Amino acid sequence: MREIRTEPLTPAAFAPFGDVLEATGDFRLINAGLCRRHHDRATLDFGPDGRAGISVFKAEPRALPYSFDLIERHPDGSQAFLPMTADPFLVIVAESPAHRPRAFLTDGTQGINLHRGTWHGVLTPLHPPGLFAVVDRIGATPNLEEHRYPEAWVVTI
């Protein structure tokens, strides 16, 4: 069994793979001072032939330890996951299929934006209902590559 331990999702640790979306740090007040706008938190990249689209995903919750053998990437566009509930979820990423994957655990207030071409695991909520708003590339050409590991990885806390 190949084991990966979860690590907290921090902007510094996640920077090679994407952006952490959270309401921390600098902000400006809007809406008559009743709302903090944490501005421009991610770089969206949809290539020359794509456009931004917003979809809603409903994924089956998983539990830790979590076993996986599939990662994927989107070579033509970034992909942002914004949870629609305040529950932690698991984020699995890898520099490439040849590199050891990493597993990040969100804190229940964070979303993520995966950079274009980042290898990642499938959407992995840990609590129902597993509901996410997803901002990604919409276009006429395929934007998915998958890789199956010959042996599964197991994510533990």
Beta strands, then each sheet from edge to edge (+ up, - down):
strand 1: 2-8
strand 2: 18-21
strand 3: 28-30
strand 4: 35-37
strand 5: 51-58
strand 6: 66-73
strand 7: 79-83
strand 8: 89-94
strand 9: 102-105
strand 10: 111-114
strand 11: 119-120
strand 12: 124-125
strand 13: 131-138
strand 14: 145-156
sheet 1: 6+ 14- 1- 9- 8+ 11-
sheet 2: 6+ 14- 1- 9- 8+ 12-
sheet 3: 2+ 10- 7+ 13- 5+
sheet 4: 3+ 4-
end
